[in-house]
C-alpha cells in the first residue's frame, strides 16, 4: 500500500512547522538538542551499516563472477559404466 494513500509522506512546510512545535511542547527546549543529536547518531550508524552491507554484497557478487564455471553442457553430467564385452 502506498504511503501517500494513507496521507503520510506528503509533508510540506506548514506541516513540518506544526510537528516541530508539538515536539517542542512535549519535550521542552532543553531536551530538543539531545533528541536531535541522538537522531543524527542513529542516522549515521544506519548509513554506515547500509554501506557495509552494500560492500559485502558487491564483493560476494564479484566473487561469484570471478569463479570458473564447472558445468559443461557438451559432456554428460554422470557417466554410466559400460558393461564388459561378452566373449
Secondary structure, 3 states (H helix, E strand, C coil): CCHHHHCCCCCCHHHHHHHHHHHHHHHHHHHHHHHHHHHHHHHHHHHHHHHHHHHHHHHHHHHHHHCCCCCCCCCCCCCCCCCCCCC
